[in-house]
Every structure is written in structure tokens, then in C-alpha cells.
Amino acid sequence: MRPISFCRHFFYTLIALLALPIAAGCSNPGKGSDAPDTSQYTTIFGDNVFVFEDTMDLDGIRTTLDALHKQQMYNEFGSERYALLFKPGTYEIDVTVDYYMQALGLGMYPDEVTINGAVQSTTTTNSNNIPNKVTTMFWRGAENFKVVPRDGNMIYWAVSQAAPYRRMHVAGDINFDKGSWASGGVLANSLVEGRAGLTSGQQWMTRNSTIGFWEGGNWNRVFVGVEGAPDDTWPDKPTTVIDKTPIIREKPFLMYTESGEYAVFVPALQRETSGPSWRNRDEQGELIPITSFHIAFPEKDNATSINQALANGRHILFTPGIYKLDKTLTITKPNTVVLGLGLPTLIPQNGEIALVTDDIPGIKLAGFMVDAGAGLSPTLIEIGTAGSDADYPDNPISLHDIYCRVGGAGVGQAETTLTINSNYVIGDHFWLWRADHGIGTDWGEGQNKHGLVVNGDHVTIYGLFNEHFQGYQTFWKGEYGSTYFYQSEIPYHPPSNEAWNDSGKAGYASYKVADSVQHHQAYGLGIYSFFSGEQTVSNNVRLENAMETPDNSGIEITHISTFAGLNGGINHSINGMGPATEPGELKLYDGFKGKQ
């Protein structure tokens, strides 16, 4: 993602460490003698969820948002989490979203909460005489607003991974970087009336949206079910266009009903769609009252209380914060919804798995993070138990905005972060990250083999970001799997190809489809190497294949983009085919079809 990994591994770590005393001294902008009073904004969701109404004093809202912005703008590995909820109405305001913040309109449709101004992410960093970088602007999100730019100004949602702009209506133009390094990102289920695009960003995925037109982007751009998408001119431009989204369930979201109650809306399953699901104001789905949820709080809930609520048939709404789990959370009831507000973070203790589901229909998991704990977990999330074989194609399990992290905020270990055993699972935006900066990033600090292992059949994933693990980043063993957009950096610091090799081949392919698989398809894949560190560089570490698949007739891979940083390189795009990618080079390869 970063042409010079030193900048991410050192400079941004320094920035984050310098910011920690600020965050530690202001864990809630409503605390402290000089902080604004936020008590008027708190509701049943606790102190870290601020609920705003357009009848409130706008200057007071602005003061609170400004205090949050200053606190969170560089708080990359802090423990603070916030959700900013706006009831239906019209607001003359700018909403700036930073680390571990979610801004959410509470209408049934985006146009019910109008922001005359901006819903934006604008914080940047500078290093090596390169200004306005957003390559570490992670872990944030905005959902369900209409944004009317003031005086026709450009909206900037300048981000990298784990920062979706979802269910949005922008009555103008939007840019996803600030004219410098960027490594985003996802626009989903949205309407942009004007221009959408990048100035210099490396990659981007847009799904089920309508845009006026698209402009820019460097290494990999994927459009699935997008009206107004650019032409697919590969390899002249690294663009992949799929006209219809084969199957999707949009992310569940919290709303405030006309009767004055909170509820969660779960959109219905859709097939062969394009454009946003809400544009005709007739979206189908299920409205679940908030009284059907156990509202979890990090200061009072634990694995026992949450499991008891699940066993009693309650849905779970995690409020912002850190949840240390001494037991696995187990979902045993069909159609259970687990929804996070403000990026709540689960941390399994003593090598436990954070969350496991039975092989049952209709589970929806959305909007939370899982950090690996110090003990080695076999996986952080497990969807269906090993050997799952039930089929629920008309009511599948779906996962939305799920982020797993090993290291960075603390030393962690996980053999795999996300394991999918069930069939027909839908993945709607993942970032699975073994940290390349922060705490616990050395090659010998823990066992971290895979980001994703898929054992189930008919699994479909949109927006798979998966990076830096020590084996295959993605290991796909199930049949009839599909991936739409893939972004992956292989690890920075393998000590040598003697230590890091797959049966004698240099390194481990980022995306590996098991030899037994007969049917698999993937579209728009970007795989990058940024080898660094004295030992890695002196040993000239390389990667043999960016991808590996069997040569079977049902295998179809479309559009592979590879880039190499300052050292080493990638020998082939896939299966010993495709051009070598040397330092500083971007190579585009059409793909691979198995023997016919």
C-alpha cells in the first residue's frame, strides 16, 4: 500500500505515540474542566454514543465535534471509541470523522438526515517531504446521510482501509484522498450526483451505487453494480467493471422511528442488482425493535452476560469500547443480529476464539473489530463449526464491515483471523490485518499464518482487504467461491526465503485456492510487495507467485495488478505466469482460466 514502508512503520508509529497522552488525558470530550458538556447528548446507549437533534444548539454540537476531532485525529492505537448519531432533520454543520468514530444518520433513508456542509475525513500526515498522506487513516465510517456541500465544495473522505462511506447521498462531488498517498477503500450503496474518484489513491472499490462519473486511481479500481461506472479498459487503465451484483444483503443499521423509538433495520437479500437499494424509498427488510436487543456496555458486560443474552434469543448491540472476553461468544439462534456502534473491539483472552456461530441461517454480524490477544487463538471469528454442510441460499449468514487485527495496539497471536465453514456466506467488506507498525510487529512475535480461511461452499466476498500474514493471506478451500475486489500486501519482513517459503517456492502466494477446488472466480485483485528491513533486503527476499490456483476448468481469475516497492519483487502474477514485477513497477495481467 505504501511505496516506502518506512514511513508507515516508523513515522506513523511516532505520530500515534505522540498522540496517546492527549487521548489518555481526554478519554471522553465530556470530561475535564475545559471539555464541553456532553450529557445532553447521551441516551440509552451510554456515554460514548452522542445523539444529536436539529433543535439542539448547533454551536454546542460543533464544539463537541471539534473536541472529538482534536482528540481522535491521531489516536491510531488508542482505546477510545465513539458513535455520532443524528436524528432525522437538517443540520448546518461539518461532521469530521477520525479514528474509531462512526457517524450515522438515524433516518430510514439517507435523505431524512441532511447535512448542509460535509461528512468528511480530512486528517493527513506528512513525512519524507510528502504532505497530505492518508495511508494510515483507518477504522472509521459514515452511513446514512444526505450531504449537501457548502458553496459547491468538494467533499473529502480521504481514507485508507476499514473506512467505508456507506448508504450516502452526496449532492455534489467527493474525493477519496487529499492528493497524496492513500490506500482505500469502499463506497457502497450510495448516490453521488457529481464526480466521485481519486487523485492519487492506490485502489478503491465501489459497489451498488450510482455516480455522476468516476475519475482517477492508480493500481486497482473495481465497480460492482455501479451505475455511472467508467468503461472497463483494462489493461490501459486498471479498471474492472461487473454490471450486476450477483447477491447481497446490505448492512443492518440503527434508526429512529416515526413513533419515537429506536430500532434496527435489516435489509432483505437481493440478487442481480445495480445502484443503491434505497433510492425508490421502498426498501424491503425487517424492522427489529431495540427492545429485542441486549445493549452491551464494556464497563458492565462480559462473555457470560452476553452469552446469556444470546441464549435467551436476544440480538446484541455493542456500544463503543473494548470488550475483553474470557470465553467465546457463541451464536446458536437463527437470524441473530450482532451490530456494533462506534467500532467496538472484542479481545479474546487466553487463546480463546472471540466469536463462533452455529451453522444456522440468517445470522448478521456488522460493524465491529476483533483484536488478537496475547495467547494464540486458532481463529478470531469462526462462522459455522468445522464440517458444516447445511445450505441456506435464501437466508445466508452475512458479515459487514468486520475488521480483525493482530498487533498494532498490543502483542497478539492468531493462526487465522476469520474462518468461514458455513456455505453461502456473504462477506461485505473485511480488513484482516497483521500489523506492519505499532506494537507486536516483529517477525518472531507470535504465530500469524492466515488472514482468511474459507472452507464453505458458495461463499461470496465483496471488498476483501487482507495483509501481512506469514502464510497465505487468503486460503480458499471451498467450492464455487467468488471474490470481487482484493487488496493485499504480503509481509514486509520475512528474514529470508529459506525461512519463508512454500514447499521450496519463494514465499507464500497472497491468494491461494486449494488444489482440490474445481470452481472459483475472482475479479480485480491487487497484490503488492514492500519488502524492508536489513535482513530481508540483504537476503533479497522475493515472492514467486502473487496468486496460486489449480488448473481446473471452473477456475476463472480476472485482472491481477501487482506492484513492488523498493526491494525484492514478485516473480509471477499467477501459477508461474505473468510478468515479473521489479522494484517500482506496476504490472497488469489479464488473469487465468483453467484448462477447458
N, C-alpha and C positions, 0 to 999 in steps of 0.2 A: 504493500500500500504506500510505502514511503520511499522515495528514491534514495534517501540516505537514512538508514535505520538509526544511526547515532542520535539523530535529532529526536526521535521518539523515545529511545531507550534512556537517554541521559537528560536532555534539556527538559522534556515534559515531566519527567520524574522530579526534577528540581523544582519546576513550577508548582507541581502538585504538593510537594513537601512544604514549599514556602506558604502555600495557601492553607495548610492544615491548621496552624494556630488560629487563623481567622475563623475557620469553621468551628474549631473546638470551643472557641470563646463565644460563639453565636449559634448554638445548635437549633434555635428557633428564633426567627426575627421578631417574635412577640415577647422575647425575654431580654432582660437587660435594661438598665435605666434609660438608655438613649434609643432603644428599639421602639418601633411603632406598636400600638396596642392592637393585637390581632384577635382578641377574644370574641369580638362581634362576628368574626368570620367562621368560627368553629361550630360544628354541629354534631350529629350522632357519629361522625367519622373521626372524631378526635382532633388533637392539637395540630397535626401536620397536614390536615386537609382544610384548605381555606375555601369557603363557599361565598361567592360574590353575587350581589343583585344589582341591577342597574339603578335602583333607587338609593343605593348607598352613596356616601360621599366619594366622588371619583378621586379627589386628592388623597384621601386616606388609602384607597386601593392602590394608587400609583406609588405612594410611599412604601407600602408593604411589598409590592412587586420589585421596587428598586432595591430594598434591603435584601430580598431574596437573591436578586441578580448579583449583587456585590458579594454576598456570602458564598454562592454556589458556582460562580463563573469559572473558578479554577479548582474546585473541590473534587478532583477526579477520583480519589480513593477515600473520600470521607464517608461517614455513616449516616449523614442527614438525608432524608427523603421527604418530598412534598408533592401534593396534588393541588392544583388550582382549578376549582370548579366554578363555572359561570352559569347561573340560571338563565332561562330564556329572557331576552331583552337586547338592548342596543347599548354599546359601550364605546365611548370616545377615549381610546386608550391604546397603548402599546403593551403587548404581553411578551416579555422576553423569557425564553426557556433555557435553562442551563442544566448542569449535571444533576441527575436524579430528580428531575421535575417533570411532571406531566400536566399539561394544560388541556382541559376537557370542557367542551360545551355540553350543557345538560338538556338540550332540546332533543326531540325525536328526530329532527332533521337539521343539517348544518345551518340553514337559513334562519332558524329560530334563535340563534345566538350570533348577533352581528357585532364584529369588532371593526369600528371605523378607525383604522390605524394599522397595526401589524400584530401578527402572531409569528414570532421570529426567534431564530437562534443566531446571534451575531458575534459572540465572543471568539477571538482569534488569538494565536500566539505567534511570536516572531523568534526565529533562530537562524544562524548562519547567513545573516543578511537577507533572509527570505521572510517578508511580512505576511500577515493575513492568512496564516495556515490554520486549517481546522481538522488536521489529521488525527487529533485525539478528542474531538468533540463528540463523545459517545453518550449513551444512556440518558435519553430524554425523549419526549414525544409530545405531539399536539394532535388533537382529534375533535372533529365535530363542530367546527366554526365556519361562519361566513366571514371572510376578511375583505374589507374594502380599503385598499391602500390610500393613505392620505396624499392628496395632490398628485395622484397617479404614480407614486413612488414604487420602486421595485421592492418586493418582499424578499428578504434573505432568510432562508432556512439553511444555514451554512453548517453542515454536519458531516460526520463520518458514520461508523456503524452504530446499530442499536438506537436509531433516532428517527422513527417513522413520522411522516406527515400523512395523516390518515383521515378519511371521511371529512375532507376540507373543501370549501368553495372559495376560491380566490378570484375576486372580481378585478383582475389585473394580471400582473406579471410576477414570476417567482424565480429566484436563482438559488441553486443548492451549494454554492461555495462563495468565497469572497475574493475570487480571482487568483488564488494560490492553491497550494496542495490541499486536496480534500479526498476523502475515501468513503463516500456514502454509497448507497443509501436507498430509501424506499419511499415512493409516493404511491398510495393505494386508495382506491375507492373515492376518488376526488375529482373535482371540476376546477380547472384553471382556464379562465376566459381568455387570457392572453398568452404570452410566451412562458414556457417552462424550460429550464435547462441548466447547463453548467458552463462556467467559463473555462475552468482548468481541471475539474474533478476527474478522478480516475475511472469511476464506474457508477452506474445508477440503474435501479430497476423501477419501472412504473407498471402498475397493474390495475386493471379495471378502472380506468379514468378517462376523462375527456379533457383534452388540452387544445388551446388555440393552435400552437405549433411548438416544436421542440428545437432547441439549439444547443450545440456544444457537447463536450465529453471526449475523453481521451482513449481509454483502453477497452471498455466493455459497457454497452448500453442495451438493455433488454426491455421490450414493451410487450406485455401480455394483456390482450383485451382492452387496448387503448385506442380510443377514437382521436384522431389527430396525430397519431404516431408518425415519425419520419419514415421514409422509404427504407427498406432493407437493402442496403447497397454493399454488403459485405463482399469482398474484403476492402473496398475503397474506404469505407468507414466501419468501425467495429460495432455494428448495429444488428440486433436480432429482433424480429417482429413476429409475434404469434397473434393472429387476428382475434381468436376467441379463447377465453379462459375455460379449460375443459370442465373443471369442477371447483367450487369454492363455497365456503361458508364465511361470511365476513365476521370480523371480530365482535364479540359482545361488548356492550358499553352501558355505563350508568347514565340514567336520565332522570329528569324531574317532571312528573306527570301533571296534566292539567288539573287534577284533583289535589295537587299539593303534596304528593308522596314521591319518595324515591323508588326507582325500580331499575331492573337490568333488562335490556332488550337483547335478545339472541336472534340474529338474522337467520333466515331459512337457508337451507342448502340450495345452491344454484348450479346449473350446468350450461356450458356453451354460451357464455355471456361476454359482453363488452360494455364499457362505460360504467359509471357508478351505480350502485344498487338503489340509491335513494332519490334519484333525480326526478322521478314522477310522483314522489310523495305517496307511494303505495307499497312500501317495502313490507314483505311478508316475514313473519317471525313470531317469537314468543316473548311476551312481556312477563317477567317474573318479579313479584313484589319484593321489596327489600326485607320484609318480614320473613321471607323464606331463606334468608342468608344468615349465616353466623358471621358477624363483623369481627374480624380478628385484629387484635392490637399487640404490638411486640412487647409492651411492658406487662401484659397480663396473660397472654395466651402462650401455650406451649404445645408440643406434639400431642400430648394426652388430651387437652381440651379441644384441639382442632380435630383429632381423630374421632372423639366422641360426637362432635357435631356432624361429621361426615357419616358416621354410623347411624345417626338419627335422621339421615336423609336431608340434612341442610346443605345448601350451597355455601361456598366460602368467599368472602370478600376481604382480602388482605388490605389493611390500611398501611400507609408508608412506614418503613422501619426495617430493622434487622431481626430476623427470627432464627434463633439457634435451636436446632431440632435434635433432641437426643433419641428420637425414634423416627421411623419412616412414616410419612403421611400416606395413608392408603385409601384410595377411592374405590368403593365397592358397589356404588349405586349408579345405575344407568342415568344418563342425561345430567350428571352433576356439572355445575359451573364453578370454576375457581378463577376469580378475577382479582387482579392487583390494581391498586391505585397508587400512583407515585413511585413506581418501581420498587416495591417491597422485595427484600432479599432474604432467601432461605439459605441457611448454612447448616449442613448435616454435621453432626458430631460423631467422633469415634468410628469413622469409616462407614456410617450408615448411608443408605440411599435417601435422598431428600423426599422424593415423591414417587409412588408406584400406583398405577391404575390396574384394575382387573381388565380382562378382555371383554368389555361390555360396550354397548352402543352409546353414542351421543355425548360423551364427555367433552367439555370445552375448557381448556386451560389458556389463560390470557394475561399478559401484562405483568410478568414478574421475572425476577432473576434468581439464579441459584449459584452461590459461591461454593467451591470445594473447601472442605475443612482440612485440618492438618492430617487426619487419618485417611488412609487410602480407601476411597469408595469405589465399588465396582462400576457404578454409574451414578450420575446425579439425579436423572429422571429416567424412569422406565415405564413405557407405555405398553401395557399388556405384559403378562408374565412369559417366561421362556416357553416356547412351544405353542403359543397362542395360534388358534386356527379358525376362530369364528369369523363370519362375514356379515358386515353391516353396511353395504354400499349406499343405502338410502338414509342412514343415520350414523355417519362415521364419527370417530374421535377427531377433534381438530385442536390445533395448538396455534396461538397467535402471539407474536411479539414475545418470544421466550428467549432469554439470554442466560447462558452458562459461562462461568468464569473460573479459571484455575490460576491462582496467583494474582498479582497486581495489588490488591488490598491486603493480602496476607498469604502466607505459605499454604498451598493446597495441593491435594492429590486426588485424581480420579482416573481410573483406567479408561473410562469413556464418560462423556458428559451427558449425552442423550442417546438412549437405546429405544428403538421402536420395534416391538414384537408383533403388535396387532396389525391386521390387514385394513386397507382402505383409509389409513390415517391421512389427514390433510395438514401440512405444515405451512403456516402463513407468516413467514419472516422469523428466522433464527439468527442469532450471533452466538457462536460457540468459540470461546477464546481462551487459549493458553497464553497468559500474559507475556508480552515481549518487553515490558518495562514495569517498574514498580517493584514490589516485594515478591520473592519466590520465583524468579525467572531463570536462574542458572540451570544449565542442562541437567545437573545431578540432583536438583531439588525436587524429588518426588517422581512418581510414575504417572505419565500422562500420555496414553497411547493414541486415543482416537477422540475426535470431537463428536462424530455421529456414527452409530452403527444401526443399520436398517435390516431387520430380519423378516419383517412383514411383507406381504404382497400388496400390490396396487397402492403403494404409498406415493403421494404427490406432494412436492415441496416447492413453494414459491419464495424466492429470496433466501438462499442458503449462504450465509457467511460463516466460514469455518477455518480457523487459523492456528498455526504454530505448534500443533501437537507433534509427538515424537514418532508416531507411526503414520498410518493412513489418516488423513484428516477425516475423510468420509469413506466408510467401508459398507458397501451396499450388497447384501446377500439375498434380499427378497426379489421375487419376480414382478414384472410389469411396473417397476418404479419409474418415476418421472421427476426431473428437476428443471425448474425454469428460473434461470439466473443462479450463478455460483460465483462466489468470490473467495479466494483463499491465498493466503501467504503461507508457504511452508516455513519450518522453524529457522530462526536466524543463526543459531549457534551449535549445530552438530559438530562435535570435536573433530570428526574425520569420517570418510566414507567407510572405513573399516568398522567404526562404531555405529554408523548409521547407514545400513544397507538392508535390502530385501532380497535374501537368497542370492547374494552376490551382486545384485544391481545397485547402482549408486542411489541411495536414498529410498524413500517410500513415496510412491505416487500420491498426490494430494487426493485424487478421487479414484477409488478402486471399486470396480464391480467384480464380484467374486466369479471365479472361473466356471462355477456351476450354473450361473444365471443365463437364461435363454432370451429374456426380453427386458430391455431397459432403454430409456430415452432421456436425453439431457440437452438443454438449449442454452447457449450464451454463457460460457464458462471462462472466467478469468483466473489464472493461476500464476503466482508471482514468487520470485526468489529474491531475498535481500540478505544474503549471507554476510555475516560480520563477526568480529571478534578475532583476536590474534591467532588463536589455534585454528579456527575454522578457515580463515583466509590463508594461513601458511600451508594448510593441508589441501587447499584448492578443492573444497567440498563442492560437489555438483549434484544435480538430480537427473536421473536417467529419463524418466517419463513423468510428465505432468499428470496424465491420466493413464489408467490401465483398465481394459475391458476384455472379456472373451471375444473370440471371433465367431459369434453365432448370428444367425440370420435376423433375430429380433433385436439386435443391438443397433441403436442409431444415436450418434452424438453429433450435434450441430453447433459449430462455431466455437473454437477454442482460441483464447487470447493468452499469450504468455509474455511476461516481462521479467528481465533480470536486472538487479541492482548493480552495485559497483564491483562485486566479486562473484566468482564462480559462474553458474549459469544452469540452464536446463537443456538437456541433450535432445529431447524429442517432445512433441506435443502429446502423442498417444501411441502406445503399443509399438515403440520403435519407429514411428513415422512422424513426419512433420519436421520443420527446420529446427536446428539448434538456436537457442536464444542466449546470446552472449551479453556481457555487461553493457547496460544502457540501451538494449534493444527491445522493441516490441515486435512480436511476431503473431500473425493471424493465420490460423489453419482452419480449413473448411469443416473438418470433422472426420467422422469414421462411420462406415456402415459395415456390419458383419457380413460374412460370406452369404451370398444369395443362392 
